């Protein structure tokens, strides 16, 4: 009786653990597309082998409205991918997704599942260890150019290509007159969707898109399409136009580590940009003596921003994370008391995987020009004055602690500021403090009036600057043109024509404008002619 009972138990146990039949995965060939038709609730598996650690790309072009994409190691361990669920595929307008992954050597399995009630459809699958061939026509689109298109049964989508030479904001204006609805999509250079939006539309009531998105420099695509299966009922025309506004972020080399942190000055506001491919920036600054300082940072980055402060040993001394956005910026004020003199670092980080980018501005406070009573962090001249103070071009009034940026510049003061910067000339220790500067001016043949205590005309300053940077004695008009051409001045009114009258040559020069002129010349890489 015991033997019989044991046999029954073994029989049922074997029945329970008996493996189910799984179809072997089809092998993928590097760079060769595979076409597969999936029915409702259908599964397919494909495998590939990496002999070495490699970066791969997998391109999925799906007509299935509800497709699940999974990647696993041969042992069953899942490899994170995004997106997993592809829900926008249509027969006449397939969804295209490109996955770019760094994988170790080994065997991998791709699983495709046309989910229940999806209706199934065709899927084109390509795996490659090199660049994927672009199979779709991309129409170059210039900014501020309006184009017209038409969606028909055999032409259910248009894809336009735009190039951003610098981080910035693009605005998309789309009027869609397609029957039922119009869809818009912004894709990155790998065809990954950054923005997807659909609006109701008719031939008389257009869908009107006005979308603004912050993007890092690079190549992007704008897709206009319909997402309905009854394409013959969803035809119609559209107009598309884009505009581009470069970010105000300061041009700078990569500053993604402590080693290449961008130096910044107390009182100078530096604007940065973080986006999909660049999620962290580092800055460094010098605390000259023991005391308190504050890091003011205004962030408009999407989702959230993390600000961390490090000492000269790269040890973190403070960190803070806040929710931020372009419409709801947050102001960080990180104060450090009794800080020891030395080098410090600021690290600004945005979340990884952002769809779009955004700007922030950072200003160290507590030393330098920020100790003067009339320092104004929001004024246009603050960065120029911080540079000028740091380089000994301006000194401010130590007794009154005033910078006086809007004060008229005398001829002696103008010569002092220019020659301190260009030639390292210092105040004279004999007779009048400005004698040394007039000696240089006469040796250079500058058009001076030898009226040290009288305010100087803007036109006279233009002639002096043009000569000191080129070695050529220009007429006043030509000198002003040279300043415009070298982006040293925008004129009194930046929105007016850049001409002689807009420079206002007969008005008197103020300290803020002269320092700003020299600062721009320095930023543009201009050096004195000798």
TORKERO-969975 format. One record per residue (C-alpha): residue in three letters; y, z, x negated. Coordinates in steps of 0.25 Angstrom, whole numbers, padded with zeros to 4 digits, always signed. Each point is the difference from the previous one (the first is absolute). Example, Ala and Ser with C-alpha at 12.3 -4.5 7.8 and 13.67 -1.06 7.14 Angstrom:
ala-0018+0031-0049
ser+0014-0002-0006
REM end
This chain:
unk+0000+0000+0000
unk+0010+0003-0011
unk-0004-0013-0007
unk+0003-0008+0013
unk+0014+0008+0001
unk+0004-0004-0014
unk-0004-0014+0002
unk+0009-0001+0013
unk+0012+0007-0008
unk-0001-0010-0011
unk-0001-0012+0009
unk+0013+0004+0007
unk+0007+0004-0013
unk-0003-0014-0006
unk+0005-0007+0013
unk+0013+0007-0001
unk+0003-0002-0015
unk-0005-0015+0000
unk+0012-0008-0006
unk+0007-0010+0009
unk+0001-0015-0005
unk+0013-0004-0006
unk+0003-0014-0004
unk+0002-0002-0014
unk+0014-0003-0005
unk+0004-0014-0003
unk+0005-0002-0014
unk+0015-0004-0002
unk+0004-0010-0011
unk+0013+0003-0008
unk+0011-0009+0006
unk-0009-0007+0010
unk+0004+0002+0015
unk-0011+0003+0010
unk+0001-0003+0015
unk-0007+0008+0010
unk+0000+0000+0015
unk-0002+0014+0007
unk-0004+0002+0014
unk+0004+0013+0008
unk-0004+0013-0007
unk-0006-0008-0012
unk-0001+0005-0014
unk-0001-0008-0013
unk-0001+0005-0014
unk+0004-0006-0014
unk-0002+0005-0014
unk+0006-0003-0013
unk-0003+0005-0014
unk+0011+0004-0011
unk-0005+0000-0014
unk+0012+0007-0005
unk+0011+0008+0006
unk+0010-0010+0006
unk+0011-0002+0010
unk-0005-0009+0012
unk+0006-0006+0012
unk-0007-0002+0013
unk+0006-0009+0011
unk-0004+0001+0014
unk+0005-0010+0010
unk-0005+0004+0014
unk+0000-0006+0014
unk-0007+0013+0005
unk+0010+0008+0009
unk-0007+0013-0004
unk-0006-0001-0014
unk-0004+0012-0009
unk+0000-0002-0015
unk-0007+0010-0009
unk-0003+0000-0015
unk-0011+0009-0006
unk-0007+0002-0013
unk-0015-0004+0000
unk-0003+0015+0001
unk+0008+0001+0013
unk+0012+0007-0005
unk+0012-0006+0007
unk+0012-0006-0007
unk+0013+0002+0006
unk+0007-0012+0006
unk+0012-0002+0009
unk-0001-0006+0010
unk-0014+0003+0005
unk+0003-0005+0014
unk+0005-0014+0002
unk+0005-0002+0014
unk+0009-0012+0000
unk-0010-0011-0002
unk+0001-0012+0010
unk-0007-0013+0000
unk+0012-0009-0002
unk+0007+0011-0008
unk-0009+0007-0009
unk+0004+0014-0007
unk+0000-0001-0015
unk-0001+0012-0009
unk-0002+0001-0015
unk-0005+0012-0006
unk+0003+0003-0015
unk-0009+0010-0007
unk-0003+0006-0013
unk-0015+0002-0001
unk-0010+0005-0010
unk-0012-0008-0004
unk-0012+0000+0010
unk-0005-0006+0013
unk+0009+0000+0013
unk-0003-0003+0014
unk+0010-0006+0010
unk-0003+0004+0015
unk+0006-0009+0011
unk-0001+0005+0015
unk+0005-0007+0012
unk+0002+0012+0009
unk-0005+0001+0014
unk+0007-0008+0010
unk+0008-0008-0011
unk-0006-0013+0004
unk-0004-0003-0014
unk+0006-0012-0008
unk+0000-0007-0014
unk+0003+0008-0013
unk+0003-0007-0013
unk-0003+0010-0012
unk+0004-0002-0015
unk-0003+0009-0011
unk+0007-0003-0014
unk+0003+0007-0013
unk+0011-0010-0002
unk+0011-0006+0008
unk-0003-0004+0014
unk+0003-0014+0004
unk+0012+0000+0011
unk-0006-0008+0012
unk+0012+0000+0009
unk+0013-0008-0002
unk+0012+0009-0003
unk+0013-0006+0003
unk+0012+0004-0009
unk+0011+0007+0008
unk+0014+0002-0006
unk+0008+0012+0004
unk+0011-0003+0011
unk-0007-0013+0004
unk-0004-0002+0014
unk-0013-0007+0003
unk-0007-0005+0012
unk-0015+0000+0003
unk-0009-0003+0012
unk-0013+0007+0003
unk-0011-0009+0006
unk-0015+0000+0002
unk-0004-0006-0013
unk+0012+0007-0008
unk-0001+0014+0005
unk+0008+0006-0012
unk+0011-0002-0010
unk+0001+0007-0013
unk+0013+0000-0009
unk+0001+0005-0014
unk+0012+0008-0005
unk+0003+0005-0014
unk+0008+0013-0004
unk+0006+0000-0014
unk+0003+0014+0002
unk-0003+0012+0009
unk+0007-0001+0013
unk+0001-0001+0015
unk-0004-0012+0008
unk+0004-0002+0014
unk-0008-0010+0009
unk+0006-0006+0012
unk-0010-0007+0009
unk+0002-0006+0014
unk-0014-0003+0006
unk-0001-0009+0012
unk-0015+0000+0000
unk-0006+0002+0014
unk-0005+0014+0003
unk+0003+0006-0014
unk+0004-0002-0014
unk-0005+0007-0013
unk+0006+0002-0013
unk-0006+0005-0013
unk+0005+0003-0014
unk-0011-0001-0011
unk+0000+0004-0015
unk-0005-0009-0011
unk-0014+0003+0003
unk+0001-0003+0015
unk+0000+0015+0004
unk+0008+0003+0012
unk+0013+0008-0002
unk+0006-0002+0014
unk-0007-0005+0013
unk+0008-0001+0013
unk-0002-0007+0013
unk+0010-0002+0011
unk-0001-0006+0014
unk+0006-0014+0001
unk+0002-0012+0009
unk+0006-0014-0001
unk+0012+0005+0006
unk+0001+0015-0005
unk-0003+0000-0015
unk-0006+0012-0007
unk+0011+0004-0010
unk-0004+0007-0013
unk+0010+0006-0009
unk-0008+0007-0010
unk+0005+0007-0013
unk-0010+0004-0011
unk+0002+0005-0014
unk-0008-0007-0011
unk-0003+0000-0015
unk+0003-0013-0007
unk-0011-0010+0001
unk-0006-0010+0009
unk-0002+0002+0015
unk-0004-0008+0012
unk+0006-0001+0015
unk-0010-0004+0010
unk+0003-0005+0014
unk-0011-0001+0009
unk-0007+0003+0014
unk-0011+0009+0001
unk-0006-0004+0013
unk-0013-0008+0002
unk+0006-0009+0011
unk+0008-0008-0011
unk+0002-0012+0009
unk+0008+0010+0010
unk+0008+0006-0012
unk+0007-0011-0006
unk+0015-0001-0002
unk+0011-0001-0011
unk+0007+0011-0008
unk+0012+0001-0010
unk-0001+0009-0013
unk+0011+0004-0009
unk-0001+0011-0011
unk+0011+0007-0008
unk-0001+0008-0013
unk+0008+0012-0005
unk-0003+0005-0015
unk-0002+0014-0001
unk+0012+0008-0006
unk-0010+0007-0010
unk+0004-0001-0014
unk-0007-0011-0008
unk-0009+0008-0010
unk-0013-0002-0007
unk-0013+0006+0004
unk+0002+0015+0001
unk-0014+0004+0005
unk-0003+0011-0011
unk+0006+0011-0008
unk+0001-0009-0012
unk+0008-0011+0007
unk+0009+0009+0008
unk+0014-0006+0003
unk+0011+0009-0006
unk+0011+0004+0010
unk+0013+0008-0002
unk+0006+0012+0007
unk+0009-0005+0012
unk-0006-0015+0000
unk-0007-0004+0012
unk-0012-0009-0003
unk-0007-0007+0012
unk-0015-0003-0001
unk-0010-0008+0009
unk-0015+0003+0002
unk-0009-0009+0008
unk-0014-0005+0002
unk-0003-0003-0015
unk+0009+0011-0006
unk-0001+0014+0005
unk+0006+0009-0011
unk+0012+0000-0009
unk+0004+0010-0011
unk+0014+0003-0005
unk+0004+0009-0012
unk+0013+0007-0002
unk+0006+0010-0011
unk+0005+0014+0003
unk+0010+0003-0011
unk+0001+0015+0001
unk-0006+0011+0008
unk+0004+0000+0014
unk-0003-0004+0015
unk-0002-0014+0005
unk-0004-0007+0013
unk-0007-0013+0002
unk+0006-0007+0012
unk-0010-0010+0006
unk+0002-0008+0013
unk-0013-0007+0004
unk-0001-0011+0010
unk-0015-0003-0003
unk-0009-0002+0011
unk-0010+0011+0004
unk+0003+0011-0010
unk+0006+0002-0014
unk-0005+0010-0011
unk+0010+0004-0011
unk-0005+0008-0012
unk+0008+0006-0011
unk-0006+0002-0015
unk+0005+0007-0012
unk+0000-0006-0014
unk-0014+0003-0002
unk-0003-0008+0013
unk-0004+0013+0007
unk+0003-0001+0015
unk+0010+0011+0004
unk+0003-0004+0014
unk-0005-0010+0011
unk+0004-0003+0014
unk-0006-0010+0011
unk+0008-0004+0012
unk-0002-0010+0011
unk+0010-0011-0002
unk+0004-0014+0006
unk+0011-0010+0000
unk+0005+0005+0013
unk-0002+0015-0003
unk+0003+0002-0015
unk-0002+0013-0006
unk+0009+0007-0011
unk-0007+0008-0011
unk+0008+0010-0007
unk-0009+0006-0011
unk+0007+0011-0007
unk-0004+0006-0014
unk+0007+0012-0005
unk+0002+0005-0014
unk-0007-0013-0005
unk-0002-0001-0015
unk+0007-0011-0007
unk-0009-0012-0003
unk-0007-0012+0007
unk-0004+0000+0014
unk-0008-0010+0009
unk+0001-0004+0015
unk-0012-0007+0006
unk+0002-0007+0014
unk-0013-0004+0007
unk-0003-0007+0014
unk-0013+0000+0007
unk-0010-0010-0005
unk-0004-0012+0009
unk+0014-0001+0006
unk+0002-0013+0009
unk+0015-0001-0005
unk+0009+0006-0010
unk+0013+0008+0000
unk+0012+0005-0008
unk+0004+0013-0005
unk+0012+0005-0009
unk+0000+0011-0010
unk+0011+0008-0006
unk+0000+0012-0010
unk+0011+0010+0002
unk+0005+0012-0008
unk+0004-0006-0014
unk+0009-0012-0004
unk+0010-0005+0009
unk-0005+0008+0012
unk+0007+0012-0006
unk+0013-0006+0003
unk+0008+0003+0013
unk+0002-0014+0005
unk-0014-0005-0003
unk-0005-0007+0013
unk-0015-0004+0000
unk+0002-0010+0011
unk+0012-0008-0007
unk-0002-0014-0006
unk+0004+0005-0014
unk-0009+0012-0002
unk-0011-0008-0008
unk+0011-0007-0009
unk+0007+0013-0003
unk-0013+0007-0003
unk-0003-0011-0010
unk+0014+0001-0005
unk+0000+0015-0002
unk-0014+0000-0007
unk+0005-0011-0010
unk+0013+0007-0003
unk+0009-0011+0007
unk+0006+0010+0009
unk+0002+0015-0001
unk+0007+0005+0012
unk+0010+0010+0000
unk-0006+0013-0005
unk+0011+0009+0004
unk+0000-0004+0015
unk-0014-0005+0000
unk+0004-0013+0007
unk-0005-0014-0003
unk+0011-0007+0008
unk-0007-0013+0003
unk+0011-0006+0008
unk+0011+0003-0010
unk+0008-0012-0006
unk-0004-0003-0014
unk+0010+0000-0011
unk-0001-0011-0011
unk-0003+0011-0010
unk-0011+0006+0009
unk-0006-0014+0003
unk-0001-0004-0015
unk-0006+0014-0003
unk-0011-0002+0010
unk-0003-0015-0004
unk+0000+0003-0015
unk-0008+0013+0001
unk-0011-0008+0006
unk+0001-0013-0008
unk+0003+0005-0014
unk-0002+0015+0000
unk+0015+0002-0003
unk+0005+0015+0002
unk+0013+0006+0003
unk+0010+0000-0012
unk+0002+0014-0007
unk+0014-0005-0005
unk+0012-0001+0008
unk-0004-0005+0014
unk-0014+0001+0005
unk+0000-0015+0004
unk+0005-0006-0013
unk-0014-0003-0005
unk-0003-0008+0013
unk+0013-0008-0002
unk-0004-0003-0014
unk-0013-0007+0005
unk+0008-0007+0011
unk+0010-0006-0010
unk-0011-0004-0009
unk-0008-0007+0011
unk+0013-0007+0005
unk-0002+0005+0014
unk+0012-0003+0010
unk+0005+0015+0000
unk+0014+0004+0004
unk+0001+0012-0009
unk+0004+0009+0012
unk-0011+0011-0002
unk+0005+0009+0012
unk+0002-0012+0010
unk-0011-0004+0010
unk-0007-0013-0004
unk-0001-0013+0009
unk-0014-0004+0005
unk+0003-0014-0006
unk+0003+0006-0013
unk-0014+0007+0000
unk-0007-0012+0004
unk+0006-0008-0013
unk-0004+0012-0009
unk-0014+0001+0005
unk-0003-0015+0000
unk+0005+0000-0015
unk-0008+0012-0004
unk-0013-0005+0005
unk+0002-0015-0004
unk+0010-0001-0012
unk+0008-0010+0008
unk+0014+0002+0005
unk+0000-0005+0015
unk+0011-0002+0009
unk+0001+0010+0011
unk-0006-0009+0010
unk-0012-0004-0009
unk-0002+0015-0004
unk-0001+0004+0015
unk-0010-0012+0002
unk-0008+0005-0012
unk-0001+0014+0006
unk-0005-0006+0013
unk-0010-0009-0007
unk-0006+0011-0008
unk-0001+0010+0012
unk+0010+0010-0005
unk+0009-0001+0012
unk-0002-0003+0015
unk+0015+0000+0002
unk+0008+0010+0009
unk-0008-0005+0012
unk-0014-0003-0003
unk-0001-0009+0013
unk+0012-0009-0003
unk-0001-0012-0010
unk-0001+0003-0014
unk+0013-0005-0004
unk+0013+0003-0008
unk+0007+0006+0012
unk-0012+0009+0004
unk+0000+0007-0014
unk+0015+0004+0003
unk+0004-0002-0014
unk+0014+0007+0002
unk-0005+0013+0005
unk-0002+0011-0009
unk-0014+0004-0006
unk-0006+0013+0004
unk-0010+0008-0008
unk-0012-0002+0009
unk+0002-0016+0000
unk+0001-0001-0015
unk-0012+0009-0003
unk-0008-0007+0011
unk+0003-0014-0007
unk-0005+0005-0014
unk-0012+0007+0007
unk-0004-0013+0007
unk+0002-0008-0014
unk-0009+0010-0006
unk-0011-0001+0011
unk+0001-0015-0002
unk-0003+0000-0014
unk+0014-0004-0005
unk+0004+0004-0014
unk+0014-0001-0007
unk+0001-0013-0008
unk-0001+0008-0013
REM end
